[in-house]
Structure formats: C-alpha cells, structure tokens
C-alpha cells in the first residue's frame, strides 16, 4: 500500500486540514510580524485592529492547496476531510467576526 492510499481517509484529511492553517498562521507571524511577541502581542495587535478574522481567512485559504492536491491525486476521502475542516474554520471566522471583533466597537 503506497502513501497516497494511506492518506485517503476522511479523518486524516480533517486533522491535516485543521493543522495546516495553524502552520500558515505561524509562518505569517514569522514573515510579517516577528518583532511582536507570539502569541500574546500578536493576538492583541490582530484583535485591536480587527484583523483576526481576516488573517484566519487567509490561513484557511491554504487548505485550497491541500484540496487541489487531493483532487489531483484522486484521494477523494482525504479531500472530503479537508472540506469538513473548512467548515470548522468558517464557524471560527463567524465567531470571531460577530462576537470578538464587534464586542470592541
């Protein structure tokens, strides 16, 4: 059994789809805002400028790359897990937008 067939499980796609945007979030901090302390100073900066939901959206877009790889390699269950993880990120963006960022106004 090759590695592509081993990846073709919904739960593996879900877990990787949850972790990958977190990695992109850390890379975003390292590239653009490494002078700030992580996570407290960076988090305060994002909340204060009402940017947290936008950064989460950008990090979630990284899952499109994973989804494209899943479609190209024809590992459909993996791609389905990626879609499920995107639903979690949509709920997170809705929560941050309506309850955290609007509470500051």
Buried (B, 14 or more C-beta within 10 A) or exposed (E): EEEEEEBBBBEBBBEBBBEBBEEBBBEBBEEEBEEBEEEEEBBEBBBEEBEBBBBBBBBBEBBEEBBEBBEEBEBEBBBBBBBBBBEBBEEBBEEBBEEBBEEEE
